[in-house]
Amino acid sequence: MLANAGTVRSPELMLYSNADPGPAGERLSRADSLCIAVAERLELPLVGDGEYWRDLPLPVKFHPLRAGQRGHTHTQPPPRPSPDH
């Protein structure tokens, strides 16, 4: 199950990230997108240091490691996988 968790969602997140980078050009790395995909699949909160993650429209809660991080408002949410993935 975990091996398949990021196979569809991770590339979707990377495409979204490339289309809507942060104000300083931040984008998700492959590792970032896989972490997010697995957290979504397992319905677990995310903890991270990336400012870009803070305002991603995700179905799971993000907890920044540093207080007071400012984020970027994204234009549209990334596509959601179908329930059968």
N, C-alpha and C positions, 0 to 999 in steps of 0.2 A: 504494500500500500504506500509506504513512504517513498519508495523508488519512483512511483508514478505521480506523486503529489505535485511535482514541479514540471512535469514534462510538457504540459499545455500552458499552465498558468504562468510559469517563469518567462517564457518567450513573450507572452501577452504583456506582462509587466515591463519587460525591456523595451518593447515597441512603444508602449505608452510613454515610458520615460524618455525615449529618444524624441518623441513628438512633442513633449511638454517638459523640457528640462527646467531645473531650478534657476533662480536669478543669476547665479554665477556659473551656469552651465552644468550643474550637477545632474548626474544620471545614475540610474541603478546599475550596479555591476551584476555579473552573472550570479555571484554568490549572494548579493543582496536580494535579487529577485527569487532565488531558490529558497532563501530563508523566509521571505514573505509568503511564498506559495505553500510551504510546509506549515507555517503558522496558520494560514487561512484554512488549509485542509484539516488541521487538528483543532481549529477554533481556539488557539492560544494567543495571548497577548505578545506583542513584540517589544523588545527592549533594545535600543541602539543608540549610536552616537551621531548618526547622519541627520543633519538638518532637513535634508530633502525628504526623508521618510515621514517627518512630522505631519505634514499636511496632505500626504497621499490619501485619497479617498478609499480607505480600506475597510473591509467588514470586521476587522479585528482592532483592538485597542493598541496604540503605540505609546510607550513610555520612554521619553528621552532620558539619556544618562545625565545630561547637564540641564539644570534648571534654567529657564528663560530662553531657550532656543527659539529663534524666530523661524518661521517657515514660509513657504511659497504657496499661493493659492493656485490650484490647478484648474484648468478650464473644464474638464469633464472627467468623470471617474473611469478607471480602466475597465475593460470588459470583464464580466464575471464568467467563469466556466459553467457549463451546463452541469446539472447534478450527477449525470452519469459518468463524469470524468474523475 
